[in-house]
Amino acid sequence: MSETKSTMQSLREWVVEHKLRTVGCLWLSGITGSIAYNWSRPNMKTSVKIIHARLHAQALTLAALAGAAAVEYYDHKSGAKADRYAKFLPLDPNPHKE
């Protein structure tokens, strides 16, 4: 079980470090899969197939960006980034209060 956990942890760390690359790959695979699916439907015009593929890929990209934002938020709140950015945060929560 520890091998699976370390593999999943290393995959998660790679995704956290390469968020935009991950989103780009998801977009590319989404548009490729959608074009392949739409091309198997013979009763549609080519322009409609391309529009549907773009819409499917756009929805997948928005979902991936939302997931990346959630991971980033979680990392800032509880992960290693919280320690990394702690030196920039004020120690006193109300520095202007007298």
Buried (B, 14 or more C-beta within 10 A) or exposed (E): EEEEEEEEEEEEEEBBEEBEEBBEEBBEEBBEBBBEEBEEEEEBEEEEBBEBBBEBBEEBBEEBBEBBEEBBEEBEEEBEBEEEEEEEEEEEEEEEEE
